[in-house]
Amino acid sequence: MAGSEEESNEDQADYFAVMADFVAAYEATRRTGKDSNPRAPLDKLKYLLEENGMTAADFSRLLGSDRTLGAKILCGERNLTVPHLRILSERFKVSPALFI
């Protein structure tokens, strides 16, 4: 419908306007529904590691990487990758979205 407003009748234009408002309202709730704290996923990871008695070195071994990667991720110097998310999801039986 977008881009063909000239060809629309009044009812169609009203319908399009209402639908656009609904979509905007939905998207606004989705954005505000996420954690407003950008460190929240990292805090969740730290919590899971602590609850499972894992150190940064254990975390690195879990990821199958050199021993410094775990510490770098935990201090925010490096980001989790998709393969890391899969490993964490399987190990802790949680959704990968928990860490995003």
C-alpha positions in Angstrom: 0.0 0.0 0.0 2.9 2.3 0.7 3.8 4.3 -2.3 0.4 4.0 -4.0 -1.5 6.6 -2.0 -2.6 8.4 -5.2 -4.5 5.3 -6.4 -6.2 4.7 -3.0 -9.7 5.8 -2.1 -10.4 7.5 1.2 -11.3 4.3 3.0 -8.1 2.6 1.9 -6.0 5.7 2.9 -7.7 5.7 6.4 -7.1 2.0 6.8 -3.4 2.4 5.8 -3.0 5.3 8.3 -4.5 3.2 11.2 -2.3 0.2 10.3 0.7 2.4 10.2 -0.2 3.6 13.7 -0.6 0.1 15.0 2.8 -1.0 13.6 4.5 2.1 15.1 2.9 1.3 18.5 3.9 -2.3 18.3 7.5 -1.4 17.4 7.7 1.1 20.2 6.7 -1.6 22.8 9.2 -4.0 21.3 12.0 -1.5 21.7 11.2 -0.6 25.3 10.6 -4.2 26.2 14.3 -5.0 25.8 16.7 -4.4 28.7 17.6 -0.8 28.8 20.9 -1.7 30.4 23.4 -2.7 27.6 25.4 -4.7 30.1 22.5 -6.8 31.1 23.3 -9.7 28.8 26.9 -9.7 30.2 25.6 -9.6 33.7 23.4 -12.6 33.0 26.4 -14.5 31.6 28.4 -13.7 34.7 25.6 -14.9 36.9 25.3 -18.2 35.0 29.1 -18.7 35.2 29.1 -18.0 38.9 26.2 -20.2 39.7 27.9 -23.0 37.9 31.3 -22.4 39.6 33.0 -21.5 36.4 36.0 -19.1 36.1 37.0 -17.0 33.1 39.5 -19.8 32.2 36.7 -22.4 32.4 34.6 -20.1 30.2 37.4 -19.9 27.7 37.7 -23.7 27.6 33.9 -24.0 27.1 34.2 -21.8 24.1 37.2 -23.9 22.8 39.4 -20.9 22.7 42.6 -19.6 24.2 42.4 -18.8 27.9 42.2 -15.1 27.6 39.0 -14.9 25.5 36.7 -15.6 28.4 38.2 -12.8 30.4 38.0 -10.4 27.4 34.4 -11.2 26.9 33.6 -10.8 30.6 35.2 -7.4 30.8 33.5 -6.2 27.6 36.6 -6.1 25.4 35.3 -8.8 23.0 31.7 -9.7 22.0 30.1 -13.1 21.8 29.8 -14.6 18.4 27.0 -16.7 17.0 29.0 -19.9 17.7 29.6 -18.7 21.3 25.8 -18.2 21.7 25.1 -21.7 20.5 27.6 -23.2 22.9 26.3 -21.1 25.8 22.7 -22.0 24.9 23.5 -25.7 24.9 25.6 -25.7 28.1 23.2 -23.7 30.2 19.9 -24.8 28.6 18.8 -21.2 27.9 17.8 -19.3 24.8 20.6 -17.6 22.9 18.5 -14.4 23.1 19.4 -14.2 26.8 22.9 -13.0 25.8 21.8 -10.4 23.2 
